[in-house]
Every structure is written in structure tokens, then in C-alpha cells.
Amino acid sequence: MKEIHIHTLFGAALLSGIAGIFLIRYGISVGIVFLWLPFLSAANSVRGMAKYGLGTGNASIGYWGTAVGATSAFVASLPFSCGSTPLLYVAAVVTISLVIGLATGVLADKVIRMRIPRIELNSAVIAASTALITAGFLLILGNNYCLYPFIYIVITLAVLHPYNASTGAGENQKRTLMLALVEACMTTLVIGIVAMLASGSEMPVSDDVAIVVVSACGLVIAVVAWYRLVKSDIYEIRWTGYLPAEH
Amino acid sequence: MVDPLIATIMIIAGGVLVGVCVHFIPASATGAMAAATGIATGPSMLSAGAGLTGIYAAAYSIDSGLALVIVSGAVGSALMLLITILCGNIMLVFGIGAPPVSGQTASGKSTFSGTKDIITGFEQEGYASPGTDGHGMPFQTAVSGGFGALMGGTGGALVFYAVYSITLPALSTENAVTLAGIVAAGVFLINSVLPAYVLVGKTEGMFDMKIRSIHRTFISCLVSSSLVACVIYAVSWLAVSGVVI
């Protein structure tokens, strides 16, 4: 099965993420759907790094990459305001996360000498993708500092879990990325609900309701598609009772 | 409060301490099956857990000055780790019936050679079950873990206080504490995962031969922390100077 190349996926995620942030900035909250692609890109890079059997688990890679991305977005929100100059803010977030992600990847490769192919590229991609997601979520939830740890953890889980859950014999990129889409929808759904609760108004704000509705629809479609993939991938078990073949 | 430049140096020092501390904390994924010495989880996640506890402990004494913040962070972190070691040993001894023993020492491959616990003098050879690399946390391993957690907690507290000092002029106290906490956690996670590549999922602390590759961790954490510290310094300077774009 032909796999989607990391550059293609990251390029698409970058454009999609920036488009999502701009749409949210200009009041179109359903633009959050454009943040799903960065989730896929980050999960794909966790897969790219973790499948070589490194000295640490998928969880560590997810926490590490998201720590770089989320910290970049949090710190960049101090001097740069997305409200007045969104382009400058997004440029700052992407640049900071890419530089720190790339540097840590190069250090892991050259100094620590962990010979994982394209480790620096993968770590930079996780950092930049999660930074874009964090920036988008910050726009929706406002600069509510109490929610920073929540934003960080909710993104981390959605990024590290798809490969962790799919790993093993018969794992393939298509199914892992589909699970990443399921978790991306789930995450934006939770963000929509939290935005409703955090708004403080008696009636839910229509923008937040739109996020919840769109995310719920996406979640249903993604779960159905993912479950079909699971069923087709395990047909050996379903029909013969044998263990799945090594692919 | 400390000068922004000193705070930047504190972030670098804290980051390096956090990275180096991972080498001292005994952890092993196969410890879950009592097949290796160390707490039953990956070294990075355990160190990150200890560090986060340290940051929480440090946050409670944020108004009491740098010295107390550091002590609070270090003690909080060490307490968390030593309680984990104690509970792990209780479960291992009374649940599985295996004595805490250092696998590296039992096979004569520890840093200080010999087959005895370097502190208590207890013989380790013969107590490790066949086919395993030790189990549980004997005294020397627990001491190494406590020492590592003190270092990690100190590092976390240093980063926490430094970021708090830098950002306070631009934010309210509550917001500065929250931002400092999450940034310190971020620095902790970045630096604690890097040594995982050296340790390859398992270490017995300072009595493991892997401690000899600590220089690689030191260099990589120094460079990555310097980069993060420079970014934090630059953006905080912009924010404090009122250059909100």
C-alpha cells in the first residue's frame, strides 16, 4: 500500500492549519475543521519516529513534541497578538516551534547518536503541527491561562494515541491516520464544549455550538470509516480464526 | 525577583539539571514484570512525573523567595519518587515475593564493581531470579533515585521561578504562575525525553554503566535549553517592553 509522504502531509497540514487559524480569527469558528489535518500530520510523525523502536515510548514522543509546539504557542502569545496581526503571530509560532523541534531532533541524532531516519524532520513536524493546533485552540478559548495545561494535555493525547493503539502486526498508515482523525474530531468536540462552559453566558454562543455540531458530525463519519478499515484489516481473524498475517 | 539575564541562565541550568537527573532515577519498562531493577515505567515519564510534582510543590512557596522555592521543589520531587519506590518495593516483596536486588551489581557490572550494595554492603549475587536483570529497588538504587529527584526538582523549580520572574511585569501574578508552570513543564518534558535515547528504556541510576554517557545528555540538554531560554528571554523582553504587536 502506498503511503502518504511526510512532506506532502506536513505541507497540507501547514496550509490547512494557517487557513483554520485565519478563519477562526475572522469569526468563522467552524474553521476549526482545518485543524484536523495538523493532528494527522503530527500523529504520522509520531508513527515515523516510534516505528524504529526507540529508547522511549510513543507517549514520551507525543509529550516531547507537543511540549515544544505548545510551549512555543504559549510563549509567542505574550508579545504577539493574534487579534491585531494574525500573520505575524502565526509566523512567530511556526518559526519558533520549527527551530526548537529541528534543534532537538538534530541533537538526538548527532549528539545522542540515536540513528533513527529523519528524526529531526519528524520532531520538527510534530512541534510545528501541534503549535498550529495550540494557536487555534487559544483563539477559541481566549487567553485563559487556567486552560493552558488542559489544552496541552488534550492535544498530546490525540497526537500520541493513534500509533500507540494501532501498533503491532498489520499496522498501516491509513488506519493509524484514520484513528488520528477520530481523535482530532473528539478533541475539537471537547474544545467546543469547554468553550461553551468557559464563555460564561446563560445561552451557549452560536460559534461554540457550531464547533460542537461540526465536530460531532466529523466524529461519527470518522468512527464509521475507521471501523470499516478495522474490519477489513482483520478479516483473517473474522473468517478463519487465524492470527493476522505479517504485512 | 531576579534579573532577566540571570533568569535566562537559570532556565539553562534548570534544563540541564532536568536532563541529567534522568540518569539517576532508576526505571525500567520490564520492571513491571519484575524482570529488571527499577520503577516499572520509562525513565523519561518517571522523571517528568517527579519534575511536575516538584513544580507543583515550588508553586506553593512562590512568594517566599528563590531559596525556598528551590528547596520546596526539590523536596516535593524527592518525596514523590521515594514514596513510589517504597510502594513499588512493598508490592514486589509482598505481592510477588521477590527481594529487591540490583541486577547490574549482582552480575558484577555496576559502576563500582563488586557484587555488594555499595551503601549497606548487602550481597546482591544469588538473589536475582534466573533470566531476570534484578527486581525492585535495593537501597543504593533508592538513594540514587532520591538524589536524581532532588536534582530534577531543583531544575524544575529553577525554570519555574525564572519564567515567573521574567513574565511577571507583563502579567498578573496568577497568570504569571500558570504560564511559568506550563512553560517549566514544557522545558521539563523536552529535556527529560532526550536522555531516553541514551538509556534505551532502562537504567539503574548512578550504579548503572550507562551513567558514563551522561556527557552526551549534558551537551544536548545544554544546547536545547539555551535555545528555549533565548526564545523565552526574547519574547518576554518584547512583552515587558510593551511591544505587543
Interface residues (C-beta under 8 A of the other chain):
Chain A: L54 G55 T56 G57 A59 S60 I61 Y63 W64 A67 V68 A70 T71 S72 F74 V75 A76 L78 P79 F80 S81 S84 T85 L88 Y89 I96 V99 I100 A103 T104 L107 A108 V111 I112 R113 M114 Y145 C146 Y148 P149 Y152
Chain B: A29 G42 S44 M45 A48 T167 A170 L171 E174 N175 T178 L179 G181 I182 V183 A185 G186 V187 F188 L189 I190 V193 L194 P195 A196 Y197 V198 L199 V200 G201 R216 T217 I219 S220 V223 S224 L227 V228 V231 I232 V235 S236 L238 A239 V243 V244 I245
